[in-house]
Every structure is written in structure tokens, then in C-alpha cells.
Amino acid sequence: MANKELTAGLEDYLEAIYIAKQENKTVKGINIARMLNISRASVSEALSKLVSKGLITYESYGVISFTSVGFSEAEKVYNKHNILKSFFQTVLNISPDEASENACKIEHIISKNVLAEIKDFTCYCNNNPEIISKYRQRKGYNENLSNREIS
């Protein structure tokens, strides 16, 4: 299954199911509706699409399970989100909420090459904290940048 076949919305469903499963929660459609703050009808429609793509197994009002391909796709989306969020927080000093919100938007469109570079650069910065310190000193700030204006 190529990611190109999944819409951003379907990727969000996979990620929500993945997170719930990582937290050892039983996952049903109602849980996903609550997690994503959307209607049960929308969830049912999306889950049907994920079943038709062979990514999950699910029957109405039943427990949602991943197929092996579905688990792999969900893990990819989850990892992309975390790589981006880590970059925004660690390197750019963005608040956790804003970092997560932006990661969620960008994870659907970023190329593998750019994501790999962001991951490598974040790891490099984590291993060389003086780089971040010098960058922040050069910019003249040490506080969170969430409310900064772009000129």
C-alpha cells in the first residue's frame, strides 16, 4: 500500500488507532470519534474505506484491529509526526501544542528525502547542543517562539 493511496484524513485515522493501541486501549469507532472530535458517522465511513484498502479489520460497533500492512502504514505516519514534532520543539523551540499541530499538517505532504534530512539534522542537534545554543543566542532569544510574527 503506497501512502499516495491514503488521504490525509485516512492517515489521521490510522495514527489515532495506532496511538490508542500503543496505550493498550480497546479501539472502537466511538473511541476514534471522541479522539478526533468528529461524528460517529464520519468515523464509520472512514473505517469502511480502511477496511476496503486492507489496512484494518472492523465490523460495526466492533473492535478495530490492524492488518500487518495497516500497522506498517500507521507506524510510518506516527513516526513522521514525531520526527517533525521533535524538530519543531528541539531545534526551533516551538511549544509542544503548536509543534504537534504543525507536524500533523505537514506529515501528509512531506517528501521522504526532506523528512530524512530533518531527522538527521535533529539528531545532529541533539548530539551537539551547542549548535542550538549558538543559534538561539544569534537570534537573541531563549523563550518559546509560538507568538512570533514573520516579517
KELUMVO-617779 format. One record per atom (N, C-alpha, C, CB): residue number from 1; residue in one letter; atom name; x, y, z. Coordinates in steps of 0.05 Angstrom, whole numbers. Glycine has a CB too. Example, Ala and Ser with C-alpha at 12.3 -4.5 7.8 and 13.67 -1.06 7.14 Angstrom:
! residues 2
   k r  a     px     py     pz
   1 A  N    264   -114    156
   1 A CA    246    -90    156
   1 A  C    264    -66    156
   1 A CB    226    -89    181
   2 S  N    257    -45    142
   2 S CA    273    -21    143
   2 S  C    258      1    157
   2 S CB    282    -12    114
//
This chain:
! residues 151
   k r  a     px     py     pz
   1 M  N     17    -24      0
   1 M CA      0      0      0
   1 M  C     18     25      0
   1 M CB    -19      0     24
   2 A  N     15     41    -20
   2 A CA     31     66    -21
   2 A  C     15     88     -7
   2 A CB     37     73    -50
   3 N  N     30    105      7
   3 N CA     18    128     20
   3 N  C      1    145      2
   3 N CB     39    144     34
   4 K  N      8    146    -24
   4 K CA     -7    162    -43
   4 K  C    -36    154    -45
   4 K CB      6    160    -70
   5 E  N    -42    129    -38
   5 E CA    -69    120    -39
   5 E  C    -85    128    -14
   5 E CB    -70     90    -41
   6 L  N    -72    139      6
   6 L CA    -86    148     30
   6 L  C    -89    178     31
   6 L CB    -71    138     55
   7 T  N   -112    187     37
   7 T CA   -116    216     41
   7 T  C   -105    223     68
   7 T CB   -147    223     39
   8 A  N   -101    249     72
   8 A CA    -92    259     98
   8 A  C   -111    250    120
   8 A CB    -89    290     98
   9 G  N   -137    251    115
   9 G CA   -156    243    134
   9 G  C   -154    214    142
   9 G CB   -184    248    124
  10 L  N   -150    196    123
  10 L CA   -147    168    129
  10 L  C   -121    163    145
  10 L CB   -147    151    103
  11 E  N   -100    178    138
  11 E CA    -75    176    153
  11 E  C    -80    184    183
  11 E CB    -53    193    141
  12 D  N    -97    205    187
  12 D CA   -103    213    214
  12 D  C   -117    191    229
  12 D CB   -120    239    213
  13 Y  N   -135    177    216
  13 Y CA   -149    155    229
  13 Y  C   -129    133    236
  13 Y CB   -171    143    210
  14 L  N   -112    126    218
  14 L CA    -92    105    224
  14 L  C    -75    113    248
  14 L CB    -74    100    199
  15 E  N    -67    138    248
  15 E CA    -50    148    270
  15 E  C    -65    147    297
  15 E CB    -40    176    265
  16 A  N    -90    155    297
  16 A CA   -106    154    321
  16 A  C   -110    126    332
  16 A CB   -134    167    316
  17 I  N   -115    107    313
  17 I CA   -117     79    321
  17 I  C    -91     69    332
  17 I CB   -126     62    297
  18 Y  N    -69     76    319
  18 Y CA    -42     68    328
  18 Y  C    -36     78    356
  18 Y CB    -21     78    308
  19 I  N    -42    104    361
  19 I CA    -37    115    387
  19 I  C    -53    101    409
  19 I CB    -43    146    387
  20 A  N    -79     97    403
  20 A CA    -96     83    422
  20 A  C    -86     55    428
  20 A CB   -125     82    412
  21 K  N    -77     41    408
  21 K CA    -66     14    412
  21 K  C    -40     15    427
  21 K CB    -62      0    384
  22 Q  N    -23     35    423
  22 Q CA      2     38    438
  22 Q  C     -4     42    468
  22 Q CB     19     60    427
  23 E  N    -27     54    473
  23 E CA    -35     59    501
  23 E  C    -51     36    512
  23 E CB    -52     85    503
  24 N  N    -50     13    498
  24 N CA    -64    -11    506
  24 N  C    -94     -8    510
  24 N CB    -52    -22    531
  25 K  N   -106      9    494
  25 K CA   -135     14    495
  25 K  C   -149     -4    475
  25 K CB   -142     44    490
  26 T  N   -173    -13    482
  26 T CA   -190    -26    462
  26 T  C   -201     -4    444
  26 T CB   -213    -42    476
  27 V  N   -199     -8    418
  27 V CA   -206     13    400
  27 V  C   -231      6    385
  27 V CB   -183     19    380
  28 K  N   -251     23    388
  28 K CA   -276     21    374
  28 K  C   -281     47    360
  28 K CB   -300     13    392
  29 G  N   -300     47    342
  29 G CA   -306     71    327
  29 G  C   -313     95    345
  29 G CB   -329     66    308
  30 I  N   -328     90    366
  30 I CA   -335    112    384
  30 I  C   -311    124    397
  30 I CB   -355    101    406
  31 N  N   -290    108    403
  31 N CA   -266    118    414
  31 N  C   -251    137    395
  31 N CB   -247     95    423
  32 I  N   -251    129    370
  32 I CA   -238    145    349
  32 I  C   -254    171    345
  32 I CB   -237    130    322
  33 A  N   -280    170    345
  33 A CA   -297    194    343
  33 A  C   -290    214    365
  33 A CB   -327    187    344
  34 R  N   -287    204    389
  34 R CA   -280    221    412
  34 R  C   -252    232    410
  34 R CB   -283    206    438
  35 M  N   -233    215    402
  35 M CA   -205    224    399
  35 M  C   -202    246    379
  35 M CB   -187    200    391
  36 L  N   -216    243    356
  36 L CA   -213    262    334
  36 L  C   -235    284    335
  36 L CB   -214    248    308
  37 N  N   -253    282    354
  37 N CA   -274    301    357
  37 N  C   -291    305    332
  37 N CB   -263    328    366
  38 I  N   -300    282    322
  38 I CA   -316    281    297
  38 I  C   -340    263    301
  38 I CB   -300    273    273
  39 S  N   -359    263    283
  39 S CA   -383    247    285
  39 S  C   -377    217    281
  39 S CB   -404    256    265
  40 R  N   -394    202    294
  40 R CA   -392    172    292
  40 R  C   -396    164    263
  40 R CB   -413    158    310
  41 A  N   -414    178    248
  41 A CA   -420    171    220
  41 A  C   -394    175    203
  41 A CB   -443    189    209
  42 S  N   -380    197    208
  42 S CA   -355    202    193
  42 S  C   -335    180    199
  42 S CB   -343    230    200
  43 V  N   -333    172    223
  43 V CA   -314    151    231
  43 V  C   -322    125    217
  43 V CB   -314    146    261
  44 S  N   -347    118    217
  44 S CA   -357     93    203
  44 S  C   -349     93    174
  44 S CB   -387     90    206
  45 E  N   -353    116    161
  45 E CA   -346    118    132
  45 E  C   -316    114    128
  45 E CB   -354    145    121
  46 A  N   -300    127    145
  46 A CA   -271    125    142
  46 A  C   -261     96    148
  46 A CB   -257    144    161
  47 L  N   -273     84    169
  47 L CA   -265     57    176
  47 L  C   -272     37    153
  47 L CB   -279     48    202
  48 S  N   -294     42    140
  48 S CA   -302     25    117
  48 S  C   -281     28     94
  48 S CB   -330     33    106
  49 K  N   -271     52     90
  49 K CA   -250     56     70
  49 K  C   -224     42     78
  49 K CB   -245     86     66
  50 L  N   -217     43    103
  50 L CA   -193     30    112
  50 L  C   -195      0    110
  50 L CB   -187     38    142
  51 V  N   -219    -11    115
  51 V CA   -224    -40    111
  51 V  C   -221    -47     82
  51 V CB   -252    -48    121
  52 S  N   -233    -31     64
  52 S CA   -231    -37     35
  52 S  C   -203    -35     25
  52 S CB   -249    -17     20
  53 K  N   -186    -20     38
  53 K CA   -158    -18     29
  53 K  C   -141    -39     43
  53 K CB   -147     10     36
  54 G  N   -153    -56     59
  54 G CA   -139    -78     72
  54 G  C   -120    -69     95
  54 G CB   -122    -92     52
  55 L  N   -127    -46    107
  55 L CA   -110    -36    129
  55 L  C   -119    -43    157
  55 L CB   -108     -6    126
  56 I  N   -145    -47    160
  56 I CA   -156    -55    186
  56 I  C   -177    -76    182
  56 I CB   -168    -30    200
  57 T  N   -184    -89    204
  57 T CA   -207   -106    205
  57 T  C   -226    -93    225
  57 T CB   -200   -136    212
  58 Y  N   -252    -94    218
  58 Y CA   -272    -80    234
  58 Y  C   -300    -87    225
  58 Y CB   -267    -49    233
  59 E  N   -317    -92    244
  59 E CA   -345    -95    239
  59 E  C   -360    -75    256
  59 E CB   -355   -125    245
  60 S  N   -383    -65    246
  60 S CA   -397    -45    260
  60 S  C   -399    -50    290
  60 S CB   -425    -43    249
  61 Y  N   -391    -29    305
  61 Y CA   -391    -29    334
  61 Y  C   -371    -49    347
  61 Y CB   -419    -35    345
  62 G  N   -354    -60    330
  62 G CA   -334    -79    340
  62 G  C   -307    -66    345
  62 G CB   -331   -102    320
  63 V  N   -289    -83    353
  63 V CA   -261    -74    358
  63 V  C   -246    -71    332
  63 V CB   -247    -94    378
  64 I  N   -230    -51    330
  64 I CA   -214    -45    306
  64 I  C   -187    -58    310
  64 I CB   -211    -14    301
  65 S  N   -178    -73    290
  65 S CA   -151    -85    290
  65 S  C   -137    -78    264
  65 S CB   -153   -116    294
  66 F  N   -110    -76    266
  66 F CA    -94    -71    242
  66 F  C    -88    -97    228
  66 F CB    -68    -57    250
  67 T  N    -87    -96    201
  67 T CA    -74   -117    186
  67 T  C    -44   -111    188
  67 T CB    -84   -118    156
  68 S  N    -27   -129    179
  68 S CA      2   -124    181
  68 S  C      9    -99    164
  68 S CB     18   -149    171
  69 V  N     -3    -96    140
  69 V CA      2    -73    123
  69 V  C     -9    -48    137
  69 V CB    -11    -77     95
  70 G  N    -32    -49    149
  70 G CA    -43    -26    163
  70 G  C    -26    -17    186
  70 G CB    -71    -33    172
  71 F  N    -16    -36    201
  71 F CA      2    -29    223
  71 F  C     27    -15    213
  71 F CB     10    -54    239
  72 S  N     38    -25    192
  72 S CA     62    -13    180
  72 S  C     56     16    170
  72 S CB     72    -30    157
  73 E  N     34     20    157
  73 E CA     27     47    147
  73 E  C     22     66    171
  73 E CB      2     46    130
  74 A  N      8     56    191
  74 A CA      2     73    215
  74 A  C     28     81    229
  74 A CB    -17     59    234
  75 E  N     46     62    231
  75 E CA     72     67    244
  75 E  C     88     88    229
  75 E CB     88     41    247
  76 K  N     86     87    202
  76 K CA    100    107    186
  76 K  C     89    135    191
  76 K CB     98    101    156
  77 V  N     63    138    192
  77 V CA     50    164    197
  77 V  C     58    174    225
  77 V CB     20    162    194
  78 Y  N     56    156    244
  78 Y CA     63    163    272
  78 Y  C     92    172    274
  78 Y CB     58    139    291
  79 N  N    110    158    261
  79 N CA    138    165    262
  79 N  C    144    192    248
  79 N CB    155    143    250
  80 K  N    131    197    226
  80 K CA    134    222    212
  80 K  C    125    245    230
  80 K CB    117    223    186
  81 H  N    103    242    243
  81 H CA     92    262    262
  81 H  C    113    268    284
  81 H CB     66    253    274
  82 N  N    124    247    295
  82 N CA    143    251    317
  82 N  C    169    263    309
  82 N CB    148    224    331
  83 I  N    178    256    285
  83 I CA    203    268    275
  83 I  C    199    298    271
  83 I CB    211    255    247
  84 L  N    177    305    259
  84 L CA    171    334    254
  84 L  C    167    349    281
  84 L CB    146    337    237
  85 K  N    152    337    298
  85 K CA    147    350    324
  85 K  C    173    354    340
  85 K CB    127    332    341
  86 S  N    190    334    339
  86 S CA    216    336    353
  86 S  C    232    358    341
  86 S CB    231    309    351
  87 F  N    233    361    315
  87 F CA    248    382    301
  87 F  C    237    410    310
  87 F CB    246    379    271
  88 F  N    211    413    309
  88 F CA    199    438    316
  88 F  C    205    446    345
  88 F CB    169    438    312
  89 Q  N    203    426    363
  89 Q CA    208    432    391
  89 Q  C    237    435    398
  89 Q CB    196    410    408
  90 T  N    253    416    389
  90 T CA    282    415    396
  90 T  C    298    437    383
  90 T CB    293    388    390
  91 V  N    295    439    357
  91 V CA    311    457    341
  91 V  C    299    485    340
  91 V CB    315    446    313
  92 L  N    273    487    335
  92 L CA    261    513    331
  92 L  C    248    525    357
  92 L CB    240    511    310
  93 N  N    247    509    378
  93 N CA    237    518    404
  93 N  C    208    526    403
  93 N CB    254    542    413
  94 I  N    192    510    388
  94 I CA    163    515    386
  94 I  C    149    500    408
  94 I CB    153    505    357
  95 S  N    128    510    419
  95 S CA    113    497    440
  95 S  C    103    470    432
  95 S CB     89    515    449
  96 P  N    100    451    451
  96 P CA     91    424    443
  96 P  C     65    424    428
  96 P CB     88    408    468
  97 D  N     45    440    436
  97 D CA     19    440    423
  97 D  C     22    450    394
  97 D CB     -1    457    438
  98 E  N     36    472    390
  98 E CA     39    483    363
  98 E  C     56    465    346
  98 E CB     52    511    365
  99 A  N     77    452    358
  99 A CA     94    434    344
  99 A  C     77    410    334
  99 A CB    117    424    361
 100 S  N     60    399    351
 100 S CA     43    376    344
 100 S  C     23    384    322
 100 S CB     29    365    369
 101 E  N     11    407    325
 101 E CA     -9    416    306
 101 E  C      3    419    278
 101 E CB    -21    443    315
 102 N  N     27    431    276
 102 N CA     40    434    251
 102 N  C     51    408    240
 102 N CB     63    454    253
 103 A  N     61    391    257
 103 A CA     70    365    248
 103 A  C     47    349    235
 103 A CB     82    349    272
 104 C  N     24    351    247
 104 C CA      0    337    237
 104 C  C     -7    346    209
 104 C CB    -24    341    256
 105 K  N     -3    372    204
 105 K CA     -9    382    177
 105 K  C     12    374    157
 105 K CB    -12    413    178
 106 I  N     37    376    165
 106 I CA     59    372    146
 106 I  C     65    343    141
 106 I CB     84    385    157
 107 E  N     59    326    160
 107 E CA     66    297    157
 107 E  C     53    285    132
 107 E CB     57    282    181
 108 H  N     31    296    122
 108 H CA     17    285    100
 108 H  C     29    293     73
 108 H CB    -12    294    100
 109 I  N     46    313     72
 109 I CA     56    323     46
 109 I  C     86    323     44
 109 I CB     46    351     42
 110 I  N    100    317     65
 110 I CA    130    319     65
 110 I  C    142    296     49
 110 I CB    141    320     93
 111 S  N    162    302     34
 111 S CA    176    280     19
 111 S  C    194    264     38
 111 S CB    193    292     -4
 112 K  N    200    240     30
 112 K CA    217    222     46
 112 K  C    245    235     49
 112 K CB    220    195     33
 113 N  N    255    247     28
 113 N CA    281    260     29
 113 N  C    283    282     49
 113 N CB    289    270      1
 114 V  N    263    300     48
 114 V CA    263    323     67
 114 V  C    259    313     96
 114 V CB    240    343     60
 115 L  N    242    293    100
 115 L CA    238    282    126
 115 L  C    264    270    137
 115 L CB    215    261    126
 116 A  N    278    255    120
 116 A CA    303    243    128
 116 A  C    324    264    136
 116 A CB    315    225    105
 117 E  N    324    286    121
 117 E CA    343    308    128
 117 E  C    336    321    154
 117 E CB    344    329    105
 118 I  N    310    325    159
 118 I CA    301    337    184
 118 I  C    308    319    207
 118 I CB    270    342    183
 119 K  N    304    293    203
 119 K CA    310    274    224
 119 K  C    340    274    230
 119 K CB    302    245    216
 120 D  N    356    274    209
 120 D CA    386    274    213
 120 D  C    395    300    227
 120 D CB    400    271    186
 121 F  N    384    322    218
 121 F CA    392    348    230
 121 F  C    383    349    259
 121 F CB    380    371    214
 122 T  N    359    340    266
 122 T CA    350    340    294
 122 T  C    368    322    311
 122 T CB    321    330    295
 123 C  N    376    299    301
 123 C CA    394    281    315
 123 C  C    421    295    319
 123 C CB    398    254    300
 124 Y  N    431    308    298
 124 Y CA    456    322    300
 124 Y  C    455    344    321
 124 Y CB    463    335    272
 125 C  N    433    359    321
 125 C CA    430    380    341
 125 C  C    428    368    370
 125 C CB    405    397    335
 126 N  N    414    346    372
 126 N CA    412    333    399
 126 N  C    439    324    409
 126 N CB    393    309    397
 127 N  N    456    315    390
 127 N CA    483    306    398
 127 N  C    503    329    400
 127 N CB    493    286    377
 128 N  N    495    352    391
 128 N CA    513    376    391
 128 N  C    497    400    401
 128 N CB    525    382    363
 129 P  N    489    400    426
 129 P CA    471    421    437
 129 P  C    482    449    434
 129 P CB    464    416    465
 130 E  N    508    452    431
 130 E CA    520    478    428
 130 E  C    510    492    402
 130 E CB    550    477    427
 131 I  N    502    476    383
 131 I CA    491    488    358
 131 I  C    465    502    363
 131 I CB    487    465    336
 132 I  N    447    489    378
 132 I CA    422    502    384
 132 I  C    426    526    402
 132 I CB    403    482    399
 133 S  N    444    524    421
 133 S CA    450    546    438
 133 S  C    461    570    423
 133 S CB    471    538    460
 134 K  N    479    565    404
 134 K CA    490    587    388
 134 K  C    469    599    370
 134 K CB    513    576    370
 135 Y  N    452    582    359
 135 Y CA    430    592    342
 135 Y  C    412    611    358
 135 Y CB    414    569    330
 136 R  N    404    602    381
 136 R CA    386    618    398
 136 R  C    399    644    407
 136 R CB    376    602    422
 137 Q  N    425    643    413
 137 Q CA    439    667    421
 137 Q  C    440    687    398
 137 Q CB    468    660    431
 138 R  N    446    676    374
 138 R CA    447    692    350
 138 R  C    420    706    344
 138 R CB    456    676    326
 139 K  N    399    691    349
 139 K CA    372    702    344
 139 K  C    363    721    367
 139 K CB    352    679    341
 140 G  N    377    720    389
 140 G CA    371    737    411
 140 G  C    347    729    428
 140 G CB    367    764    401
 141 Y  N    342    703    429
 141 Y CA    320    694    445
 141 Y  C    326    667    458
 141 Y CB    295    692    429
 142 N  N    313    662    479
 142 N CA    315    636    492
 142 N  C    287    626    500
 142 N CB    332    637    517
 143 E  N    267    643    495
 143 E CA    239    636    502
 143 E  C    226    622    479
 143 E CB    223    661    510
 144 N  N    202    613    483
 144 N CA    186    599    463
 144 N  C    178    619    441
 144 N CB    160    587    476
 145 L  N    177    609    417
 145 L CA    173    626    393
 145 L  C    144    625    383
 145 L CB    191    618    371
 146 S  N    126    614    397
 146 S CA     99    609    387
 146 S  C     85    634    377
 146 S CB     82    596    407
 147 N  N     89    657    390
 147 N CA     75    681    382
 147 N  C     91    701    365
 147 N CB     66    695    407
 148 R  N    112    691    353
 148 R CA    130    708    338
 148 R  C    117    715    311
 148 R CB    156    694    333
 149 E  N    120    740    302
 149 E CA    110    749    277
 149 E  C    132    745    255
 149 E CB    101    779    278
 150 I  N    123    739    231
 150 I CA    142    737    209
 150 I  C    141    763    193
 150 I CB    135    713    190
 151 S  N    164    774    188
 151 S CA    164    800    173
 151 S  C    174    796    145
 151 S CB    182    820    188
//
